């Protein structure tokens, strides 16, 4: 397996896992991991704004969902009112569209471009995002961390573990 194949597989697998877990929470999207913890609506929005940051980090381009940053960005506070957020379907569709864009970007970057240096690394991630390839793997790992939180919200809601 080449490095680009590994990154593509990681991005595809984490999207598939996240979507499989979160779709089961459509009717109860405000179930938190713990009282006051993250819930599926916030997690989906957070994953979308971080996914939207990839062109910003790599190329210095604008995040297409930058206006969602106050709701879902790093340091935002989880709210328990669904009316405070875009709809579940909007969040899920946006997350999936942005991940599809990331995969297209990966194809454009190509194997040889994985060692390029990102233009706009967020403060505190300088060691983790030294190259395009590392940045994309960090995104996949970040996604998996939050998929674990969705799994916890499912358990908190009484759902059985997903195999």
C-alpha positions as CSV (number, residue, x, y, z in Angstrom):
1,X,0.0,0.0,0.0
2,X,1.4,3.4,-1.0
3,X,1.1,6.4,1.3
4,X,-1.6,8.0,-0.8
5,X,-3.6,4.8,-0.7
6,X,-3.3,4.6,3.0
7,X,-4.5,8.2,3.4
8,X,-7.4,7.7,1.0
9,X,-8.4,4.5,2.8
10,X,-8.2,6.3,6.2
11,X,-10.4,9.1,5.0
12,X,-12.9,6.8,3.4
13,X,-13.1,4.4,6.4
14,X,-13.5,7.2,8.9
15,X,-16.3,8.8,6.9
16,X,-18.1,5.5,6.5
17,X,-17.8,4.7,10.2
18,X,-19.0,8.2,11.2
19,X,-21.9,8.2,8.9
20,X,-22.9,4.7,9.9
21,X,-23.0,5.7,13.6
22,X,-24.6,9.1,13.3
23,X,-27.4,8.2,10.9
24,X,-28.8,6.0,13.8
25,X,-29.0,9.2,15.9
26,X,-31.1,11.3,13.4
27,X,-34.2,11.2,15.7
28,X,-32.2,11.9,18.9
29,X,-29.3,14.1,17.8
30,X,-29.0,16.0,21.0
31,X,-28.0,13.0,23.1
32,X,-24.7,13.9,24.8
33,X,-21.8,11.6,25.5
34,X,-22.2,12.7,29.2
35,X,-24.2,15.4,30.8
36,X,-23.0,18.6,29.1
37,X,-20.8,16.6,26.6
38,X,-20.7,16.6,22.9
39,X,-23.8,15.4,21.0
40,X,-24.2,14.2,17.4
41,X,-25.4,17.6,16.0
42,X,-22.3,19.4,17.4
43,X,-20.0,16.5,16.4
44,X,-21.2,16.6,12.8
45,X,-20.9,20.3,12.6
46,X,-17.4,20.2,14.2
47,X,-16.3,17.6,11.7
48,X,-17.7,19.7,8.8
49,X,-15.9,22.9,9.9
50,X,-12.6,21.0,10.4
51,X,-13.0,19.3,7.0
52,X,-13.7,22.8,5.6
53,X,-10.4,23.9,7.1
54,X,-8.3,21.5,5.0
55,X,-8.1,23.9,1.9
56,X,-7.3,26.7,4.4
57,X,-4.5,24.7,6.0
58,X,-3.0,23.3,2.8
59,X,-3.4,26.2,0.5
60,X,-4.6,29.3,2.5
61,X,-8.0,29.2,0.9
62,X,-11.2,30.2,2.6
63,X,-13.2,27.6,4.6
64,X,-16.6,27.2,2.8
65,X,-18.3,26.8,6.2
66,X,-16.3,29.4,8.1
67,X,-19.5,31.1,9.3
68,X,-20.2,27.9,11.3
69,X,-16.9,28.3,13.3
70,X,-18.6,30.1,16.3
71,X,-21.0,27.1,16.6
72,X,-18.6,24.2,15.9
73,X,-15.0,25.4,15.9
74,X,-12.3,24.7,18.5
75,X,-13.3,26.2,21.7
76,X,-17.0,26.4,20.9
77,X,-19.6,25.4,23.5
78,X,-22.1,22.7,23.0
79,X,-25.7,23.9,23.1
80,X,-28.7,21.7,24.0
81,X,-31.1,23.7,21.7
82,X,-31.5,22.2,18.2
83,X,-32.7,25.6,16.9
84,X,-29.2,26.9,17.6
85,X,-27.8,24.7,14.8
86,X,-28.3,23.9,11.1
87,X,-30.5,20.8,10.6
88,X,-29.1,17.3,11.0
89,X,-29.6,16.7,7.3
90,X,-27.7,19.9,6.3
91,X,-24.8,19.0,8.6
92,X,-24.6,15.4,7.4
93,X,-24.8,16.5,3.7
94,X,-22.2,19.2,4.2
95,X,-19.8,16.9,6.0
96,X,-20.1,14.3,3.3
97,X,-19.7,16.9,0.5
98,X,-16.6,18.4,2.2
99,X,-15.1,14.9,2.6
100,X,-15.7,14.2,-1.1
101,X,-13.9,17.4,-1.8
102,X,-11.0,16.3,0.4
103,X,-10.7,13.1,-1.6
104,X,-10.7,15.0,-4.9
105,X,-8.0,17.3,-3.4
106,X,-6.0,14.2,-2.4
107,X,-6.1,13.0,-6.1
108,X,-4.9,16.4,-7.2
109,X,-2.1,16.5,-4.7
110,X,-0.9,13.1,-5.8
111,X,1.7,10.9,-4.2
112,X,4.5,13.3,-5.0
113,X,2.6,16.2,-3.4
114,X,2.2,14.5,0.0
115,X,5.5,16.0,1.3
116,X,4.5,19.6,0.5
117,X,4.5,22.0,3.4
118,X,1.0,23.4,4.3
119,X,0.6,27.1,4.1
120,X,-1.6,27.8,7.1
121,X,-1.1,25.3,10.0
122,X,-3.2,26.1,13.0
123,X,-1.2,27.2,16.1
124,X,-0.4,24.2,18.2
125,X,-0.3,21.7,15.3
126,X,3.1,22.6,13.8
127,X,4.5,19.1,14.7
128,X,1.5,17.2,13.6
129,X,1.0,19.0,10.3
130,X,4.4,19.3,8.8
131,X,3.3,18.0,5.4
132,X,0.2,17.6,3.4
133,X,0.2,13.9,4.0
134,X,0.5,14.3,7.8
135,X,-2.2,16.9,7.8
136,X,-4.6,14.6,6.0
137,X,-3.8,11.7,8.4
138,X,-4.4,14.0,11.4
139,X,-7.8,14.8,9.9
140,X,-8.7,11.1,9.6
141,X,-7.5,10.5,13.2
142,X,-9.5,13.5,14.4
143,X,-12.6,12.2,12.7
144,X,-12.1,8.8,14.3
145,X,-11.9,10.4,17.8
146,X,-15.2,12.0,17.3
147,X,-16.8,8.9,15.8
148,X,-15.9,7.3,19.1
149,X,-17.9,10.1,20.8
150,X,-20.9,9.3,18.5
151,X,-20.6,5.7,19.6
152,X,-20.8,6.9,23.2
153,X,-23.9,9.0,22.5
154,X,-25.5,5.9,20.9
155,X,-24.8,3.9,24.1
156,X,-26.1,6.8,26.2
157,X,-29.3,6.6,24.2
158,X,-29.6,2.9,24.9
159,X,-28.6,1.8,21.4
160,X,-26.6,-1.5,21.0
161,X,-23.0,-1.3,19.8
162,X,-22.7,-1.2,16.0
163,X,-20.5,-4.0,14.7
